[in-house]
Amino acid sequence: MTIDETAVDTVITAIKQSRKYRDTSEETIRQLAVEAVIEHKKPKPAEKAVRKRLHSIMAPYLGDPDYAEARRLLTDSFASGDGKIVRAACRDLMHAHLSTRERLPILDSFYEEIFAVTGPPRRLLDIACGLNPLAFPWMGLPAPGTDFIAYDIHEPRVDFLNHYFGLQGLPPLAYVRDVAVHAPVENGDVALFLKEMPRFERNYPGRGRALLEAIDTRWLVVSFPTISTHGGRNLTNRYRDFFHQLIDGTGWAVTELLFETELVFCADKTVADRA
């Protein structure tokens, strides 16, 4: 199939010049632009289609802090040398994003219970991480001594996270990467994919299982919200069925953890390898 590269470049330029999406991974924009140009032929309708897709993928409605101000807040907090002040700053920043905000009430036990199943990871991957790396002080992992590898498609967020990792005594291993285009190549002990699978499958139908299979870790920790964002509808049974259908036939051993706001599955991929 011949692709009109001029039209693709026109769409990419228009999107990267927009205030709303200029900080989005160009890899993501290019992939969407190619698909849109193939479908719509002309740059204008293709650009409109890309903007619509990006609204769903980037989910700006979930919220973000002012990253320049967030850097200053964390820098000052770590300079204080007081762990309580650092935790308070991380909590404040996680409150800015809906996904991590919903996790705050269960944060004290969340990772303790997960790592009781998986064991404490030496190398931890966080897929489509958002602001979740700010939860590191609640993970009970050593710094230095842990490789925390994080992936996101929002460039300022990734820059901010690498600044935070430096303050925390962790290697700067946050990367701008669209895992729908290129699955992580780094290996590890545990991979987190927290509350992202429903949106991932909605935006990239049928690719969820392939992503999970491609991740090179022993443990996958995949979670889902227990309550809908609008209306308070209980989603536990729906997402439990969804996850088990998604991994049906893999042979992975799954441990379920149910928290008030989050349904978590810890899947041991090596069980299938040993079978």
Backbone torsions as a table, in degrees:
resi	resn	phi	psi	omega
1	MET	NA	130.4	177.6
2	THR	-86.6	127.1	-179.3
3	ILE	-106.0	134.7	178.8
4	ASP	-76.0	91.9	-176.1
5	GLU	-65.1	-30.2	177.2
6	THR	-63.5	-44.0	177.7
7	ALA	-64.6	-40.6	178.3
8	VAL	-60.3	-47.5	-180.0
9	ASP	-63.0	-36.4	177.9
10	THR	-62.6	-43.5	179.0
11	VAL	-65.5	-45.2	-179.5
12	ILE	-59.6	-46.0	-179.5
13	THR	-60.6	-44.2	-179.3
14	ALA	-62.7	-41.9	-178.6
15	ILE	-69.9	-43.5	-178.2
16	LYS	-68.7	-20.4	177.6
17	GLN	-87.7	-9.1	-179.7
18	SER	-80.2	144.3	-179.3
19	ARG	-63.9	-35.3	-172.8
20	LYS	-72.2	-36.9	-171.9
21	TYR	-121.9	10.4	-176.3
22	ARG	-66.1	-22.1	-179.1
23	ASP	-96.0	11.4	177.9
24	THR	-84.0	145.4	177.0
25	SER	-48.9	127.3	178.9
26	GLU	-64.7	-28.7	176.9
27	GLU	-59.3	-43.2	178.4
28	THR	-65.0	-47.4	-178.4
29	ILE	-61.8	-42.7	-179.6
30	ARG	-61.9	-45.3	-179.3
31	GLN	-60.2	-44.8	179.8
32	LEU	-67.2	-36.6	-180.0
33	ALA	-65.8	-41.8	177.8
34	VAL	-60.6	-47.8	-179.9
35	GLU	-61.8	-40.6	-177.5
36	ALA	-69.9	-38.7	179.8
37	VAL	-67.5	-38.4	176.7
38	ILE	-60.3	-40.1	-176.5
39	GLU	-80.2	-41.5	-169.7
40	HIS	-105.4	-12.7	175.5
41	LYS	71.9	-53.3	-174.5
42	LYS	-92.7	147.8	-177.4
43	PRO	-60.9	-41.5	-174.6
44	LYS	-62.9	-54.3	177.4
45	PRO	-65.1	-30.4	176.9
46	ALA	-66.0	-41.8	178.0
47	GLU	-61.8	-42.7	178.7
48	LYS	-61.4	-40.8	179.2
49	ALA	-65.8	-39.0	179.2
50	VAL	-65.6	-43.1	178.7
51	ARG	-59.9	-40.4	179.4
52	LYS	-64.3	-43.7	178.6
53	ARG	-64.3	-42.1	-177.8
54	LEU	-65.1	-34.1	178.4
55	HIS	-59.7	-39.6	179.3
56	SER	-75.1	-39.8	-176.9
57	ILE	-72.8	-47.2	-177.3
58	MET	-76.0	-27.0	178.5
59	ALA	48.0	59.1	-179.4
60	PRO	-61.9	-21.7	178.9
61	TYR	-66.5	-14.9	178.2
62	LEU	-75.3	-22.0	174.6
63	GLY	101.7	155.6	177.8
64	ASP	-154.7	147.8	172.3
65	PRO	-79.2	170.9	166.5
66	ASP	-75.1	111.4	-170.1
67	TYR	-69.6	-30.6	175.7
68	ALA	-64.5	-45.4	178.1
69	GLU	-66.8	-37.0	179.3
70	ALA	-63.8	-38.9	176.7
71	ARG	-60.6	-45.1	-179.7
72	ARG	-63.8	-42.4	-179.7
73	LEU	-59.9	-47.3	-178.9
74	LEU	-67.9	-41.0	179.1
75	THR	-58.7	-46.0	179.4
76	ASP	-66.5	-37.5	-178.2
77	SER	-66.0	-45.5	179.1
78	PHE	-68.2	-33.3	178.5
79	ALA	-63.7	-25.6	179.7
80	SER	-67.9	-24.0	-178.0
81	GLY	72.6	9.8	-177.0
82	ASP	-107.1	113.5	-178.7
83	GLY	-59.4	-32.6	179.5
84	LYS	-66.7	-37.6	178.9
85	ILE	-68.4	-39.7	177.3
86	VAL	-61.8	-46.7	180.0
87	ARG	-61.7	-41.1	179.9
88	ALA	-62.6	-39.8	179.0
89	ALA	-66.4	-43.2	178.8
90	CYS	-63.0	-40.7	177.4
91	ARG	-61.3	-45.4	-179.5
92	ASP	-59.1	-42.4	-178.0
93	LEU	-72.0	-39.5	177.2
94	MET	-64.3	-25.3	178.5
95	HIS	-66.9	-19.0	-177.4
96	ALA	-74.8	-16.1	-176.6
97	HIS	-118.3	130.6	-172.0
98	LEU	-55.6	-44.5	-175.1
99	SER	-60.7	-49.2	179.8
100	THR	-75.3	-29.1	176.9
101	ARG	-60.8	-41.8	179.6
102	GLU	-66.2	-22.7	-177.6
103	ARG	-87.1	-15.9	-174.6
104	LEU	-55.6	-41.4	-178.6
105	PRO	-65.2	-20.3	-177.3
106	ILE	-111.8	7.2	-171.2
107	LEU	-62.8	-34.4	-176.9
108	ASP	-62.1	-28.4	-178.4
109	SER	-112.4	-12.6	-170.7
110	PHE	-57.7	-59.7	-176.5
111	TYR	-75.7	-29.0	175.9
112	GLU	-58.6	-44.6	-179.3
113	GLU	-73.0	-36.6	178.6
114	ILE	-64.9	-48.4	-176.3
115	PHE	-74.7	-15.7	170.8
116	ALA	-67.0	-27.3	177.4
117	VAL	-84.9	-49.0	-172.1
118	THR	-87.2	-19.6	-166.8
119	GLY	84.2	152.4	179.8
120	PRO	-68.9	124.8	-176.6
121	PRO	-77.7	141.5	169.7
122	ARG	-83.6	-34.9	175.8
123	ARG	-125.5	118.0	-174.9
124	LEU	-116.4	126.3	175.8
125	LEU	-103.6	135.9	177.8
126	ASP	-122.7	106.2	-172.2
127	ILE	-89.9	129.3	-175.6
128	ALA	51.3	59.3	-161.5
129	CYS	-71.9	-28.5	-173.2
130	GLY	59.2	-133.2	178.9
131	LEU	-100.6	10.6	-175.8
132	ASN	-59.6	-31.5	177.6
133	PRO	-56.2	-20.8	176.9
134	LEU	-66.5	-10.3	177.0
135	ALA	-82.7	3.2	-177.2
136	PHE	-53.3	-39.9	179.9
137	PRO	-60.2	-16.3	179.2
138	TRP	-98.5	1.8	-174.4
139	MET	-89.5	-15.7	179.4
140	GLY	69.4	26.6	-178.5
141	LEU	-106.8	151.1	-176.5
142	PRO	-78.3	144.3	172.1
143	ALA	-138.4	118.3	-3.3
144	PRO	-69.7	168.9	-179.6
145	GLY	125.3	-9.2	177.6
146	THR	-123.7	137.5	168.3
147	ASP	-98.2	113.6	178.9
148	PHE	-107.6	107.1	-174.4
149	ILE	-105.9	116.6	-172.9
150	ALA	-120.4	144.7	-177.9
151	TYR	-129.5	134.2	176.3
152	ASP	-155.9	162.2	-178.9
153	ILE	-104.9	3.8	-179.9
154	HIS	-100.1	109.6	-170.1
155	GLU	-60.5	-46.9	178.9
156	PRO	-61.6	-33.1	178.7
157	ARG	-65.0	-43.0	-179.9
158	VAL	-65.4	-42.9	176.4
159	ASP	-59.0	-43.9	179.5
160	PHE	-62.6	-43.0	-178.8
161	LEU	-65.1	-37.4	176.8
162	ASN	-66.7	-35.4	173.1
163	HIS	-61.8	-45.7	178.1
164	TYR	-62.0	-44.7	179.3
165	PHE	-57.5	-40.9	178.2
166	GLY	-61.6	-43.4	177.5
167	LEU	-63.8	-34.8	-175.8
168	GLN	-80.6	-8.8	-178.1
169	GLY	83.9	21.9	178.8
170	LEU	-106.8	152.0	174.6
171	PRO	-62.6	147.2	-179.2
172	PRO	-77.6	80.1	-172.3
173	LEU	-112.3	35.4	171.9
174	ALA	-94.9	133.4	-174.0
175	TYR	-127.2	142.6	169.0
176	VAL	-79.0	108.6	-179.5
177	ARG	-152.3	134.6	174.6
178	ASP	-94.2	104.8	-175.6
179	VAL	-70.3	-13.4	174.7
180	ALA	-74.9	-23.3	179.6
181	VAL	-95.9	-46.9	-179.9
182	HIS	-133.8	113.6	177.8
183	ALA	-65.3	153.1	178.4
184	PRO	-55.6	138.4	177.0
185	VAL	-99.3	-15.4	179.5
186	GLU	-73.5	143.5	176.2
187	ASN	-97.7	171.3	-179.5
188	GLY	-173.5	-172.4	179.9
189	ASP	-94.5	-43.0	-177.2
190	VAL	-135.2	138.0	173.0
191	ALA	-118.8	131.5	176.7
192	LEU	-99.5	133.1	171.8
193	PHE	-136.6	85.9	-165.0
194	LEU	-99.7	116.1	174.9
195	LYS	57.7	22.7	-178.7
196	GLU	-106.9	-19.1	-174.1
197	MET	-61.4	-40.4	178.3
198	PRO	-59.0	-45.5	178.5
199	ARG	-68.8	-36.6	179.4
200	PHE	-61.3	-46.4	-179.6
201	GLU	-68.9	-30.9	177.4
202	ARG	-69.5	-40.1	-178.0
203	ASN	-83.3	-28.4	-178.4
204	TYR	-133.4	73.0	-173.3
205	PRO	-55.4	130.7	174.8
206	GLY	83.9	0.3	-176.5
207	ARG	-98.6	-6.9	-174.7
208	GLY	-61.6	-48.0	-178.7
209	ARG	-64.0	-42.1	180.0
210	ALA	-59.7	-39.2	177.8
211	LEU	-63.2	-48.0	-179.3
212	LEU	-61.1	-39.8	179.6
213	GLU	-67.1	-32.2	-176.5
214	ALA	-77.6	-22.7	-177.0
215	ILE	-69.4	126.5	-172.7
216	ASP	-95.0	71.2	173.4
217	THR	-137.2	160.5	175.2
218	ARG	-70.6	-46.1	-174.2
219	TRP	-109.0	137.2	167.5
220	LEU	-110.3	130.5	174.9
221	VAL	-115.2	106.1	-175.8
222	VAL	-115.5	128.1	-177.3
223	SER	-127.2	163.5	-178.4
224	PHE	-141.1	149.7	173.9
225	PRO	-68.3	145.6	177.4
226	THR	-89.2	-18.9	-177.7
227	ILE	-129.0	138.4	178.4
228	SER	-66.9	149.5	-179.4
229	THR	-62.7	-39.1	-179.7
230	HIS	-114.4	120.1	173.9
231	GLY	101.2	-13.5	175.8
232	GLY	68.4	24.9	-179.1
233	ARG	-74.0	135.3	-180.0
234	ASN	-74.0	127.3	-174.3
235	LEU	-112.1	5.9	-171.1
236	THR	-58.6	-53.1	-177.3
237	ASN	-65.7	-38.8	-179.9
238	ARG	-60.5	-47.8	-176.8
239	TYR	-77.7	-26.9	174.0
240	ARG	-62.7	-47.1	178.1
241	ASP	-63.6	-41.9	-179.5
242	PHE	-59.0	-46.8	-177.1
243	PHE	-66.4	-44.3	-178.0
244	HIS	-67.5	-32.4	173.5
245	GLN	-67.8	-37.6	-178.3
246	LEU	-62.1	-39.0	-175.2
247	ILE	-103.8	9.9	-178.1
248	ASP	-55.9	129.9	178.5
249	GLY	91.6	-7.1	-179.7
250	THR	-74.9	-28.2	-175.6
251	GLY	80.9	6.4	179.7
252	TRP	-69.1	141.7	175.6
253	ALA	-87.3	127.1	-172.1
254	VAL	-117.6	131.9	171.1
255	THR	-111.6	127.4	-179.9
256	GLU	-98.3	137.5	173.2
257	LEU	-124.8	126.1	-178.3
258	LEU	-112.7	115.7	175.0
259	PHE	-105.5	170.5	-177.0
260	GLU	-59.3	-39.8	-175.0
261	THR	-113.5	0.9	-172.8
262	GLU	-150.6	135.7	175.1
263	LEU	-103.9	122.4	-171.7
264	VAL	-120.2	136.3	174.0
265	PHE	-119.6	124.9	174.7
266	CYS	-104.0	110.7	-175.4
267	ALA	-108.6	122.3	178.0
268	ASP	-90.2	105.8	-176.0
269	LYS	-74.1	-22.9	-175.5
270	THR	-75.1	-16.6	177.8
271	VAL	-60.5	-43.8	178.8
272	ALA	-64.5	-35.3	-179.5
273	ASP	-66.3	-32.3	-177.0
274	ARG	-84.4	-16.2	-175.5
275	ALA	-70.1	NA	NA
